[in-house]
């Protein structure tokens, strides 16, 4: 007799993961800080920073730490959000899903 595993909220996989740039963008808007000025203050080009805020570029540890220093938002949760975003994007990539499926078939016969 097998035990049935209970489902918990921690087991849920979101359909859409937010990009950390969206969160940072909202925080800047809430505080009335312009993106251009903020980018200049932390020593990052505006175009690079704007691409992060618009989910076109990933947030890296260096920029997360700069944001933490200025806004007081802990870098670790922002980077975790980026990792979750990356994982979900990859899991939703059909060609990668096909590749994983092929590898699982190979692994099953090993």
C-alpha positions, 0 to 999 in steps of 0.5 A, a space after each residue: 500500500 502506497 501513501 498518498 502525498 499531500 499537496 501543499 502550496 509549496 508544491 505549486 508551480 506558478 504558470 507565470 513567474 515575475 521578473 525581478 525587474 518588474 518589482 524593482 520598477 514598481 518600487 522606483 515608481 512608488 518612491 518617485 525615483 526616475 529610472 535614468 537617475 537611479 541608473 546613473 547613481 548606481 553607475 549602470 548605463 540607463 539602457 542596461 538598467 532599463 532592459 532589466 526593468 523590462 525583463 529583457 535582461 537578467 538581474 545579476 548579483 552585482 546589480 542586485 547588491 547595488 539596488 540593495 545598497 540604495 533601496 534597502 531591498 535584500 539582494 538574495 530574494 531578488 536573485 531567487 526571483 530571477 532564478 525562478 523566472 529563468 527556470 520557468 522560462 526554460 520549462 516552458 521552452 518546447 524545444 528544451 522540454 523535448 530535449 529533457 523528454 529524450 534524455 529521460 527516455 535514455 536515462 530509463 534504459 541505463 
